[in-house]
Amino acid sequence: MELYNGRPESNEGRLPREIRVYDFLDELGLEYVRTDHEHADHMEDCYEIDAVLDAMICKNLFLCNRQKTQFYLLMMPGDKVFKTKELSSQIGSARLSFASPEDMEKYLDIQPGAVSIMGLINDTENHVRLLVDEDILNSEYLGCHPCVSTSSMRLKTNDIFGPFLTAVHHDKTVVRLTGE
């Protein structure tokens, strides 16, 4: 895997959802490096990629409440175990579960395996609440997909939770997950 500064030289073979991410980041003037790779649909696939990117391995989960009226994007370190009960009590929502691929595409324009904070670009009506484990905020860099699972990017954590979140009109809710 090779690292590249910024967007691909050509849009050929790239999905519109990926190009929208690069356009958005470039418009904000945010610096990023990226790499292209085979599909990385699971955390195991991401370890090698994140070693190349030299960024925190981040697990992104798209969740909803039982009634499917509230949707959440949870960002947590890849080495932590997700415990529904632990998160539910912190955000006041009982019975969290994984949201459907249809809802993922509807609200974030992302397919399973490519979930990332970059999907908030597509959530213009703020249907999705961003939840961030406190440990994510402690790393200098964050790795994420540009809404496809065949590329990954590294951005400064402060850029993501500063100018990026402001531009997509979202706030973050910081949670503390022990994974125990």
Rosetta silent file (secondary structure, phi, psi, omega in degrees, C-alpha in Angstrom):
SEQUENCE: MELYNGRPESNEGRLPREIRVYDFLDELGLEYVRTDHEHADHMEDCYEIDAVLDAMICKNLFLCNRQKTQFYLLMMPGDKVFKTKELSSQIGSARLSFASPEDMEKYLDIQPGAVSIMGLINDTENHVRLLVDEDILNSEYLGCHPCVSTSSMRLKTNDIFGPFLTAVHHDKTVVRLTGE
SCORE:     score description
SCORE:     0.000 S_00000001
   1 L     0.000  137.345 -179.771    0.000    0.000    0.000 S_00000001
   2 L  -110.584  145.654  174.912    1.203    3.429   -0.928 S_00000001
   3 L   -94.003  139.012  178.170    0.401    6.718    0.804 S_00000001
   4 E  -126.401  143.006  173.268   -0.775    9.644   -1.281 S_00000001
   5 E   -84.736  121.674  175.323   -1.253   13.262   -0.264 S_00000001
   6 L    76.703 -162.274 -172.274   -4.796   14.364   -0.993 S_00000001
   7 L   -69.710  161.910  175.112   -7.294   13.185   -3.557 S_00000001
   8 L   -63.750  152.501  178.968   -6.666   10.688   -6.382 S_00000001
   9 L   -65.224  -29.974 -178.092   -5.279   12.115   -9.608 S_00000001
  10 L  -131.587  149.535  175.471   -8.289   10.759  -11.501 S_00000001
  11 L   -87.677   -4.495 -176.554  -11.927   10.108  -10.610 S_00000001
  12 L   -58.593  129.601  178.738  -12.014    7.123  -12.955 S_00000001
  13 L    78.694    5.474 -179.066  -13.340    4.007  -11.244 S_00000001
  14 L  -105.242  142.754  179.357  -14.328    5.947   -8.123 S_00000001
  15 L   -77.125  149.353  178.257  -17.877    6.175   -6.793 S_00000001
  16 H   -54.371  -36.433 -178.994  -19.563    9.585   -6.535 S_00000001
  17 H   -63.262  -34.136  177.910  -19.856    9.179   -2.730 S_00000001
  18 H   -71.550  -44.669 -179.299  -16.052    8.906   -2.484 S_00000001
  19 H   -62.133  -37.887  177.597  -15.425   11.901   -4.757 S_00000001
  20 H   -58.632  -37.671  178.948  -17.877   13.978   -2.666 S_00000001
  21 H   -63.702  -48.823 -179.712  -15.699   13.337    0.400 S_00000001
  22 H   -62.561  -41.837  178.328  -12.532   14.544   -1.332 S_00000001
  23 H   -59.805  -44.258 -177.864  -14.360   17.584   -2.727 S_00000001
  24 H   -64.223  -47.723 -179.445  -15.706   18.432    0.730 S_00000001
  25 H   -64.815  -40.362  178.696  -12.342   18.075    2.487 S_00000001
  26 H   -64.414  -40.340  178.826  -10.565   20.055   -0.221 S_00000001
  27 H   -62.620  -34.772  178.051  -13.155   22.827    0.019 S_00000001
  28 H   -78.553  -13.838 -178.453  -12.514   23.008    3.776 S_00000001
  29 L    76.441   24.114  179.999   -8.773   23.088    3.163 S_00000001
  30 L   -87.171  135.797  178.494   -8.160   20.043    5.370 S_00000001
  31 L   -85.601  143.120  177.348   -5.013   18.026    4.752 S_00000001
  32 L  -154.191  153.563  169.976   -5.230   14.257    4.507 S_00000001
  33 E  -115.238  155.788 -177.256   -3.237   11.312    3.267 S_00000001
  34 E  -144.848  163.612  174.380   -4.894    8.260    1.782 S_00000001
  35 E  -142.612  148.540  175.483   -4.217    4.796    0.551 S_00000001
  36 E  -102.796  149.740 -175.196   -6.115    2.459   -1.758 S_00000001
  37 L  -161.811  176.286  173.137   -6.533   -1.225   -0.891 S_00000001
  38 L   -65.979  169.147  178.511   -8.746   -4.265   -1.235 S_00000001
  39 L   -53.119  131.721  176.120  -12.130   -4.162    0.531 S_00000001
  40 L  -119.772   87.460 -173.610  -11.628   -3.622    4.247 S_00000001
  41 L   -95.488  -13.222 -175.400  -14.978   -4.616    5.697 S_00000001
  42 L  -132.440  161.477 -178.847  -13.884   -5.787    9.160 S_00000001
  43 H   -57.822  -36.570 -179.763  -11.574   -4.569   11.896 S_00000001
  44 H   -59.232  -36.362  178.998   -9.084   -7.346   11.089 S_00000001
  45 H   -67.691  -26.917 -171.951   -8.712   -5.897    7.593 S_00000001
  46 H   -83.686  -19.411 -176.450   -8.005   -2.462    9.025 S_00000001
  47 H   -59.312  -46.472  179.086   -4.997   -3.278   11.223 S_00000001
  48 H   -65.562  -41.461 -179.746   -2.552   -3.388    8.300 S_00000001
  49 H   -62.651  -45.930 -178.133   -4.115   -0.311    6.716 S_00000001
  50 H   -69.085  -27.607  174.093   -3.922    1.681    9.927 S_00000001
  51 H   -65.867  -39.494  177.034   -0.287    0.655   10.404 S_00000001
  52 H   -66.913  -42.699 -179.306    0.430    2.152    6.964 S_00000001
  53 H   -74.315  -21.659 -175.127   -1.597    5.273    7.801 S_00000001
  54 L    56.608   54.343 -178.384   -0.068    5.509   11.300 S_00000001
  55 L  -137.966  162.116  178.950   -3.454    6.427   12.751 S_00000001
  56 E   -64.062  134.251  174.299   -5.763    5.156   15.497 S_00000001
  57 L   -73.660  121.456 -174.898   -7.792    2.122   14.538 S_00000001
  58 E  -119.270  127.358  175.005  -11.380    3.281   14.819 S_00000001
  59 E   -93.141  128.480  179.915  -14.442    1.058   14.950 S_00000001
  60 E  -116.506  121.283 -178.471  -17.534    2.770   13.497 S_00000001
  61 E  -120.158  133.328  176.795  -20.943    1.351   14.322 S_00000001
  62 E  -102.180  114.658 -170.679  -24.265    2.529   12.925 S_00000001
  63 E  -121.462  164.868  174.226  -26.917    1.945   15.579 S_00000001
  64 E  -148.999  164.408  174.086  -30.574    2.675   16.221 S_00000001
  65 L   -80.716  174.125 -176.350  -33.133    2.417   18.982 S_00000001
  66 L   -59.273  -37.673 -177.158  -35.783   -0.309   19.003 S_00000001
  67 L   -80.373   -7.022 -176.783  -38.374    1.903   17.304 S_00000001
  68 L    59.225   40.183  177.237  -35.891    2.938   14.584 S_00000001
  69 L  -109.515  -15.705  178.273  -36.610    6.589   15.323 S_00000001
  70 L  -128.108  133.064 -177.971  -33.139    7.527   16.579 S_00000001
  71 E  -121.599  145.267 -174.991  -29.906    6.738   14.754 S_00000001
  72 E  -135.219  140.434  168.832  -26.361    6.870   16.083 S_00000001
  73 E  -109.988  113.504 -179.263  -22.881    6.730   14.625 S_00000001
  74 E  -102.394  126.073  174.363  -20.549    5.402   17.316 S_00000001
  75 E  -110.189  125.814  179.883  -16.794    5.861   16.968 S_00000001
  76 E  -146.711  157.769  177.410  -14.673    3.801   19.329 S_00000001
  77 E   -58.043  142.321 -177.004  -11.166    2.324   19.435 S_00000001
  78 L   -63.300  -22.493 -177.543  -10.936   -0.873   17.415 S_00000001
  79 L   -90.172   -2.034  177.641   -9.591   -2.874   20.330 S_00000001
  80 L   -89.978  148.410  176.731  -12.566   -2.173   22.618 S_00000001
  81 L   -92.295  133.927  179.851  -15.528   -4.510   22.830 S_00000001
  82 L   -81.695  124.458  176.320  -18.914   -2.920   22.241 S_00000001
  83 L  -118.869  111.787 -176.361  -21.381   -3.451   25.095 S_00000001
  84 H   -54.612  -46.540 -175.874  -24.876   -2.227   24.272 S_00000001
  85 H   -60.406  -40.419 -178.767  -25.935   -1.837   27.898 S_00000001
  86 H   -62.535  -41.470 -179.592  -22.937    0.335   28.726 S_00000001
  87 H   -76.098  -43.032 -177.859  -23.713    2.785   25.922 S_00000001
  88 H   -52.950  -44.507 -177.826  -27.506    2.761   26.320 S_00000001
  89 H   -66.345  -30.493 -178.393  -27.331    4.042   29.881 S_00000001
  90 H   -76.924  -27.835 -176.713  -25.050    6.938   28.888 S_00000001
  91 H  -109.334    1.858  176.704  -27.251    8.240   26.084 S_00000001
  92 L    67.682   36.337  179.129  -30.649    7.459   27.601 S_00000001
  93 L  -131.683  117.061 -179.660  -31.753    5.084   24.877 S_00000001
  94 L   -80.344  153.204  171.387  -32.863    1.579   25.695 S_00000001
  95 L    54.433   63.052  174.096  -32.354   -1.421   23.457 S_00000001
  96 L   -76.946  146.696  174.551  -29.813   -0.280   20.906 S_00000001
  97 E  -146.492  173.112  177.814  -29.187   -2.492   17.910 S_00000001
  98 E   -73.562  133.693  178.570  -27.398   -2.303   14.587 S_00000001
  99 L   -74.470  160.196 -177.082  -29.307   -0.236   12.057 S_00000001
 100 L   -73.741  154.965  173.945  -30.224   -1.761    8.718 S_00000001
 101 H   -57.796  -32.531  179.296  -28.103   -1.387    5.586 S_00000001
 102 H   -65.227  -42.619  178.122  -31.076    0.445    4.048 S_00000001
 103 H   -69.889  -35.189  177.083  -31.057    3.073    6.805 S_00000001
 104 H   -60.152  -44.742  179.183  -27.281    3.340    6.567 S_00000001
 105 H   -71.107  -38.753 -178.913  -27.572    4.154    2.885 S_00000001
 106 H   -62.391  -45.849 -173.686  -30.587    6.428    3.400 S_00000001
 107 H   -94.024  -32.255 -175.312  -28.967    8.645    6.050 S_00000001
 108 H  -115.448   -7.746 -174.668  -25.209    8.368    5.403 S_00000001
 109 L    52.762   48.119  179.786  -25.003    7.173    1.775 S_00000001
 110 L  -133.824  148.382  174.985  -22.697    4.391    2.958 S_00000001
 111 L  -104.243  158.224  179.277  -22.851    0.639    2.577 S_00000001
 112 L   -51.411  139.752 -178.852  -21.899   -1.879    5.276 S_00000001
 113 L    96.222  -14.654 -178.162  -18.146   -2.132    5.717 S_00000001
 114 L  -120.274   13.123 -176.899  -17.523    1.513    4.831 S_00000001
 115 L   -59.148  132.759 -179.176  -19.143    3.252    7.813 S_00000001
 116 L  -161.896  161.988  177.782  -17.224    6.369    8.760 S_00000001
 117 H   -59.524  -23.208  179.345  -17.616    9.862   10.121 S_00000001
 118 H   -62.792  -23.023  177.639  -17.332   11.062    6.515 S_00000001
 119 H   -62.673  -20.071  179.351  -20.905    9.844    5.996 S_00000001
 120 H   -64.815  -18.017  173.426  -22.112   12.824    8.036 S_00000001
 121 H   -56.128  -35.237 -175.216  -21.504   14.895    4.890 S_00000001
 122 H   -89.923   -7.792 -179.115  -24.660   13.222    3.554 S_00000001
 123 L   -94.617   67.243 -173.523  -26.765   13.644    6.724 S_00000001
 124 L   -71.370  -16.857  179.219  -27.912   17.165    5.927 S_00000001
 125 L  -104.035   11.361  175.775  -31.049   16.887    8.099 S_00000001
 126 L    53.572   51.212  174.998  -29.170   15.646   11.195 S_00000001
 127 L   -80.274  -20.050 -173.576  -30.944   12.322   11.579 S_00000001
 128 E  -109.894  129.280  177.243  -27.768   10.744   12.993 S_00000001
 129 E   -96.165  127.767 -179.376  -26.297   11.577   16.401 S_00000001
 130 E   -86.131  124.250  176.645  -22.521   11.253   16.616 S_00000001
 131 E  -115.402  130.257 -175.790  -21.211    9.369   19.666 S_00000001
 132 E  -128.889  122.389  174.000  -17.454    9.369   20.275 S_00000001
 133 E   -64.300  138.018 -175.196  -15.593    7.303   22.843 S_00000001
 134 H   -56.703  -29.090 -178.893  -13.334    9.621   24.850 S_00000001
 135 H   -67.728  -25.481  178.328  -10.213    7.624   23.899 S_00000001
 136 H   -63.096  -36.516 -175.090  -10.675    8.579   20.230 S_00000001
 137 H   -71.945  -13.506 -176.544  -10.128   12.233   21.121 S_00000001
 138 H   -87.569   -8.088 -178.387   -6.693   11.517   22.625 S_00000001
 139 L   -95.622  149.636 -178.553   -4.962   10.483   19.408 S_00000001
 140 L   -69.948  -38.476 -177.094   -3.296   12.945   17.046 S_00000001
 141 E  -123.749  154.892  179.506   -4.610   11.248   13.904 S_00000001
 142 E  -128.606  135.024  175.721   -7.736    9.391   12.966 S_00000001
 143 E  -101.661  140.247  179.027   -8.133    6.843   10.177 S_00000001
 144 E  -156.755  162.956  175.110  -11.411    6.519    8.296 S_00000001
 145 L   -85.831  146.883  173.258  -12.946    5.447    5.008 S_00000001
 146 L   -87.469   52.913  179.003  -14.052    8.074    2.452 S_00000001
 147 L    69.370   11.564  171.207  -17.519    6.405    2.296 S_00000001
 148 L  -139.172  153.531 -176.324  -16.087    3.375    0.438 S_00000001
 149 L   -94.216   13.153  179.600  -14.216    0.388    1.854 S_00000001
 150 L  -109.478    6.181  174.635  -11.481    0.352   -0.800 S_00000001
 151 E  -142.971  153.783  175.680   -9.711    3.515    0.367 S_00000001
 152 E  -139.566  153.296 -177.546   -8.702    4.878    3.750 S_00000001
 153 E  -131.284  157.027  171.687   -7.568    8.293    4.913 S_00000001
 154 E  -121.470  126.500  176.919   -5.676    9.830    7.813 S_00000001
 155 E  -128.916  160.004  175.055   -6.713   13.226    9.108 S_00000001
 156 E   -69.614  134.090  179.720   -5.818   15.209   12.203 S_00000001
 157 H   -56.703  -41.474  179.415   -8.256   14.412   14.995 S_00000001
 158 H   -63.481  -31.721  176.866   -8.574   18.140   15.755 S_00000001
 159 H   -69.419  -39.152  179.728   -9.568   18.800   12.123 S_00000001
 160 H   -65.141  -49.853 -174.624  -12.286   16.146   12.274 S_00000001
 161 H   -89.952   10.171  175.007  -13.786   17.320   15.562 S_00000001
 162 H  -117.588 -100.466 -175.784  -13.307   20.995   14.734 S_00000001
 163 H   -57.937  -38.266 -178.514  -13.751   22.368   11.208 S_00000001
 164 H   -63.474  -53.492 -178.354  -15.216   19.145    9.751 S_00000001
 165 H   -61.120  -38.698  177.171  -17.982   18.728   12.348 S_00000001
 166 H   -60.392  -44.152 -177.503  -18.799   22.428   12.155 S_00000001
 167 H   -67.169  -30.591  179.356  -19.100   22.220    8.360 S_00000001
 168 L   -93.586    4.241  175.542  -21.449   19.206    8.507 S_00000001
 169 L    59.118   43.943  176.674  -23.536   20.863   11.244 S_00000001
 170 L  -124.940  152.922  171.605  -23.159   18.046   13.746 S_00000001
 171 L  -110.218  167.253  174.748  -22.104   17.937   17.380 S_00000001
 172 E  -113.862  147.243  170.051  -20.454   15.076   19.169 S_00000001
 173 E  -111.048  118.622 -178.802  -21.544   13.364   22.340 S_00000001
 174 E   -84.388  130.057  178.685  -18.537   12.021   24.224 S_00000001
 175 E  -123.160  161.424  179.130  -19.091    8.640   25.874 S_00000001
 176 L  -119.684  110.110 -179.934  -16.873    6.464   28.031 S_00000001
 177 L  -109.759  128.464  179.386  -16.768    2.813   27.003 S_00000001
 178 L   -93.574  -25.514 -177.923  -14.741    0.344   29.034 S_00000001
 179 L    72.853   14.339 -177.984  -15.428   -2.679   26.859 S_00000001
 180 L   -99.188    0.000    0.000  -15.671   -4.781   30.004 S_00000001
